[in-house]
Amino acid sequence: MPEVPFTLALIAGGVAGTAVDVALHPLDTFRTRLQSKEGFFKSGGFKGAYKGIGSAALGSAPGAALFFSTYETAKKVFKGFAGDKEHWTHHAAASSCGEVMACLVRVPTAVVTQNQQVGRYANMMEAVSSTVKAGGIGAFYVGYGTTVMREIPFSFIQFPIYEQFKKSLSGYLGRETGAVEGAACGSVAGAIAGALTCPLDCAKTRIMLEKPAEGEAKRYTGTVQTLKLLATEEGVPGLFRGLSARVTWITIGGFIFFGAYEGAQAGLWKTGAWGARPTE
């Protein structure tokens, strides 16, 4: 597969992230409400599905750009270490590096967005100011570890499948995959990864949304402890709350995301600003 320059991946990733987060925000809102401790209807039900879209849109481009630029760069580095031979582990490791970097933007965005989605704050500014008052900058990174622990296995599953699907399809077609074909590969890969990592997503949501009353201790203190508590109190269904919304969001979102990424890449290569597109 052709190597993608850092700046090209940065722009294409930003376009892709914004496209999917804005288009599918209502589904993300429903997933958050399904996973909240209060339950779907007490958290807002089907009303106000676009709550938090401002903060989600604001963070989507830099988060996706950070991921893809890191991913493409790390993939190139790992391939170089292996004597210029490509292996699926390079994609998995590179995507993990991308997730760690992207979460620096995604986690604060999610903290602000999800608290709006469950009706805790009326707008982005109120959510930001209240979060600062509650715990300073550190409050924006509540759940960072859990989010990274969710994203790394997700990427280890999704991206090798995505790259292998593209490689196999390209070999079958006798040409590089197009935007739609790349989108389909990403969509299927994302659905598989999303279903398998749903318990970690539930834990992340609970940790981010918890607001104990003054003097009360937090119930959700870490990834493993939260997973155990969910399993004890709510059983297996509690670990897979919002599964249908998550898989649907990722399936449709994967198609839009990878399609937009592949399409943006193709369009940017045509500008000639990065030279001629390599064929290998």
C-alpha positions as CSV (number, residue, x, y, z in Angstrom):
1,M,0.0,0.0,0.0
2,P,1.3,3.5,-0.8
3,E,2.9,5.4,2.1
4,V,1.0,8.5,3.2
5,P,2.8,11.7,4.1
6,F,2.3,13.1,7.6
7,T,0.5,16.4,6.6
8,L,-1.7,14.6,4.0
9,A,-2.8,12.1,6.7
10,L,-3.4,15.0,9.1
11,I,-5.8,16.8,6.8
12,A,-7.5,13.7,5.5
13,G,-8.0,12.4,9.0
14,G,-9.5,15.7,10.2
15,V,-12.0,15.6,7.3
16,A,-13.0,12.0,8.1
17,G,-13.4,12.6,11.8
18,T,-15.6,15.6,11.4
19,A,-17.8,13.9,8.8
20,V,-18.6,10.9,11.0
21,D,-19.0,12.7,14.3
22,V,-21.4,15.3,13.0
23,A,-23.4,12.9,10.8
24,L,-23.9,10.2,13.5
25,H,-24.1,12.4,16.7
26,P,-27.7,11.3,17.5
27,L,-26.6,7.6,17.6
28,D,-23.7,8.5,19.9
29,T,-26.1,10.4,22.2
30,F,-28.4,7.3,22.4
31,R,-25.4,5.1,23.2
32,T,-24.3,7.4,26.0
33,R,-27.8,7.4,27.5
34,L,-28.1,3.6,27.3
35,Q,-24.8,3.2,29.1
36,S,-25.5,5.8,31.8
37,K,-26.3,4.6,35.4
38,E,-29.6,6.5,35.3
39,G,-30.7,4.6,32.2
40,F,-31.9,5.7,28.8
41,F,-35.1,7.5,29.5
42,K,-34.0,9.3,32.7
43,S,-31.0,10.6,30.8
44,G,-33.1,12.1,28.1
45,G,-34.5,9.3,26.0
46,F,-35.0,10.3,22.3
47,K,-35.2,14.0,23.1
48,G,-32.3,16.4,22.4
49,A,-30.4,13.9,20.3
50,Y,-28.0,16.7,19.1
51,K,-27.0,17.9,22.6
52,G,-23.2,18.2,22.7
53,I,-22.8,18.3,19.0
54,G,-20.8,21.6,19.2
55,S,-18.1,20.1,21.4
56,A,-18.1,16.9,19.5
57,A,-17.6,18.7,16.2
58,L,-14.9,20.9,17.7
59,G,-12.8,17.9,18.9
60,S,-13.4,15.5,16.0
61,A,-11.0,17.0,13.5
62,P,-8.0,17.4,15.7
63,G,-8.6,14.0,17.3
64,A,-8.9,12.2,14.0
65,A,-6.0,14.2,12.5
66,L,-3.7,13.2,15.4
67,F,-4.7,9.6,15.0
68,F,-4.1,9.2,11.3
69,S,-1.0,11.3,11.2
70,T,0.5,9.3,14.0
71,Y,-0.8,6.0,12.5
72,E,0.7,6.6,9.0
73,T,4.0,7.8,10.4
74,A,4.4,4.9,12.9
75,K,3.4,2.4,10.3
76,K,6.2,3.7,8.1
77,V,8.7,3.5,11.0
78,F,7.7,-0.1,12.0
79,K,7.9,-1.2,8.3
80,G,11.4,0.3,8.1
81,F,12.6,-1.6,11.2
82,A,11.4,-4.8,9.5
83,G,13.5,-4.3,6.4
84,D,10.7,-2.6,4.5
85,K,8.5,-5.7,4.8
86,E,4.9,-5.2,5.8
87,H,3.2,-7.2,8.5
88,W,-0.1,-7.0,10.3
89,T,1.5,-6.3,13.6
90,H,2.8,-3.0,12.2
91,H,-0.7,-1.8,11.6
92,A,-1.8,-2.9,15.1
93,A,1.1,-1.3,16.8
94,A,0.9,1.9,14.7
95,S,-2.9,2.2,15.4
96,S,-2.2,1.8,19.1
97,C,0.3,4.7,19.0
98,G,-2.3,6.7,17.1
99,E,-5.0,6.1,19.7
100,V,-2.7,7.2,22.6
101,M,-2.1,10.5,20.9
102,A,-5.7,10.9,19.7
103,C,-7.1,10.4,23.2
104,L,-5.3,13.5,24.4
105,V,-8.1,15.3,22.4
106,R,-10.8,12.7,22.4
107,V,-11.1,12.3,26.2
108,P,-11.6,16.0,27.1
109,T,-14.1,16.2,24.2
110,A,-16.0,13.2,25.4
111,V,-16.1,14.4,29.0
112,V,-17.7,17.7,27.9
113,T,-20.0,16.1,25.2
114,Q,-21.3,13.2,27.3
115,N,-22.3,15.3,30.2
116,Q,-24.3,17.5,27.8
117,Q,-25.8,14.4,26.2
118,V,-27.3,13.2,29.5
119,G,-28.7,16.7,30.2
120,R,-26.3,17.6,33.0
121,Y,-25.3,20.9,31.3
122,A,-27.3,23.1,28.9
123,N,-24.4,24.1,26.6
124,M,-20.7,23.6,26.0
125,M,-19.5,26.7,27.9
126,E,-21.4,25.6,31.0
127,A,-20.0,22.1,30.7
128,V,-16.4,23.4,30.4
129,S,-16.6,25.9,33.2
130,S,-18.3,23.4,35.6
131,T,-15.7,20.8,34.8
132,V,-12.9,23.3,35.5
133,K,-14.5,24.3,38.8
134,A,-14.9,20.6,39.8
135,G,-11.3,19.5,39.3
136,G,-9.3,21.8,37.0
137,I,-7.6,20.5,33.9
138,G,-7.3,17.1,35.4
139,A,-11.1,16.7,35.4
140,F,-11.1,16.8,31.6
141,Y,-9.0,13.6,31.6
142,V,-11.2,11.5,33.9
143,G,-11.4,8.1,32.1
144,Y,-8.3,8.7,30.0
145,G,-6.7,5.3,31.0
146,T,-10.0,3.4,30.4
147,T,-10.4,5.1,27.0
148,V,-6.9,4.1,26.0
149,M,-7.5,0.6,27.3
150,R,-10.6,0.5,25.1
151,E,-9.1,2.0,22.0
152,I,-5.9,-0.1,21.9
153,P,-7.6,-3.5,21.7
154,F,-10.2,-1.9,19.4
155,S,-7.4,-0.8,17.0
156,F,-5.5,-4.1,17.3
157,I,-8.7,-5.8,16.1
158,Q,-9.9,-3.2,13.6
159,F,-6.9,-1.9,11.7
160,P,-5.2,-5.2,10.8
161,I,-8.6,-6.5,9.5
162,Y,-9.1,-3.2,7.6
163,E,-5.7,-3.3,6.0
164,Q,-6.0,-7.0,5.2
165,F,-9.4,-6.6,3.7
166,K,-8.1,-3.8,1.5
167,K,-5.0,-5.7,0.5
168,S,-7.0,-8.8,-0.4
169,L,-9.6,-6.8,-2.3
170,S,-6.9,-4.9,-4.1
171,G,-5.3,-8.2,-5.2
172,Y,-8.6,-9.6,-6.3
173,L,-9.5,-6.5,-8.3
174,G,-6.0,-6.0,-9.7
175,R,-5.9,-2.3,-8.7
176,E,-6.0,-0.2,-5.6
177,T,-9.2,-0.1,-3.7
178,G,-11.4,3.0,-4.2
179,A,-13.1,5.2,-1.5
180,V,-16.3,3.1,-1.4
181,E,-14.4,-0.2,-1.3
182,G,-12.1,1.1,1.5
183,A,-15.1,2.3,3.4
184,A,-16.8,-1.1,3.2
185,C,-13.6,-2.8,4.6
186,G,-13.4,-0.3,7.4
187,S,-17.1,-0.6,8.2
188,V,-17.0,-4.4,8.7
189,A,-13.7,-4.3,10.6
190,G,-15.1,-1.6,12.9
191,A,-18.3,-3.6,13.7
192,I,-16.3,-6.6,14.8
193,A,-14.0,-4.6,17.0
194,G,-16.8,-2.5,18.4
195,A,-18.8,-5.5,19.6
196,L,-15.8,-7.1,21.3
197,T,-14.8,-3.9,23.1
198,C,-18.3,-2.9,24.3
199,P,-17.6,-3.7,28.0
200,L,-14.7,-1.3,28.0
201,D,-16.8,1.4,26.4
202,C,-19.5,0.9,29.1
203,A,-16.8,1.3,31.8
204,K,-15.4,4.4,30.2
205,T,-18.9,6.0,30.1
206,R,-19.6,5.3,33.7
207,I,-16.3,6.7,34.9
208,M,-16.7,9.9,32.8
209,L,-20.3,10.6,33.9
210,E,-20.0,9.9,37.6
211,K,-20.5,13.0,39.7
212,P,-20.6,12.0,43.4
213,A,-22.2,14.3,45.9
214,E,-20.0,16.3,48.1
215,G,-18.4,14.1,50.7
216,E,-19.3,10.9,48.9
217,A,-16.6,8.5,47.5
218,K,-16.6,7.6,43.8
219,R,-18.1,4.3,42.9
220,Y,-16.1,3.9,39.7
221,T,-12.4,4.2,40.4
222,G,-10.7,2.3,37.6
223,T,-11.2,0.2,34.6
224,V,-11.0,-3.3,36.2
225,Q,-12.9,-2.2,39.3
226,T,-15.7,-0.7,37.2
227,L,-16.0,-3.8,35.0
228,K,-16.2,-6.0,38.1
229,L,-18.9,-3.7,39.7
230,L,-20.9,-3.7,36.5
231,A,-20.7,-7.5,36.2
232,T,-21.7,-7.9,39.9
233,E,-24.6,-5.4,40.0
234,E,-26.0,-5.7,36.4
235,G,-24.6,-9.0,35.1
236,V,-23.5,-9.6,31.5
237,P,-26.2,-7.3,30.1
238,G,-24.7,-4.4,32.1
239,L,-21.4,-4.9,30.4
240,F,-23.0,-4.8,27.0
241,R,-25.3,-1.8,27.5
242,G,-25.7,0.2,24.3
243,L,-24.2,-2.7,22.2
244,S,-26.7,-2.2,19.3
245,A,-26.2,1.6,19.2
246,R,-22.4,1.2,19.4
247,V,-22.2,-1.4,16.6
248,T,-24.6,0.5,14.4
249,W,-22.7,3.8,15.0
250,I,-19.4,2.1,14.2
251,T,-20.7,0.2,11.2
252,I,-22.2,3.3,9.6
253,G,-19.6,5.5,11.0
254,G,-16.8,3.2,9.7
255,F,-18.2,3.5,6.2
256,I,-18.4,7.3,6.4
257,F,-15.1,7.6,8.2
258,F,-12.9,5.4,6.0
259,G,-14.7,6.5,2.9
260,A,-14.1,10.2,3.7
261,Y,-10.5,9.4,4.6
262,E,-9.8,7.5,1.4
263,G,-11.7,10.1,-0.6
264,A,-9.9,13.0,1.0
265,Q,-6.6,11.2,0.4
266,A,-7.3,10.7,-3.3
267,G,-8.4,14.4,-3.7
268,L,-5.3,15.7,-1.9
269,W,-2.9,13.5,-3.9
270,K,-4.5,15.0,-7.1
271,T,-3.5,18.5,-6.0
272,G,0.1,17.6,-6.6
273,A,1.2,19.3,-3.4
274,W,2.7,16.0,-2.1
275,G,4.1,15.0,-5.5
276,A,3.0,12.0,-7.4
277,R,1.1,9.3,-5.5
278,P,3.4,6.2,-5.0
279,T,2.0,2.9,-6.3
280,E,3.7,0.6,-3.8
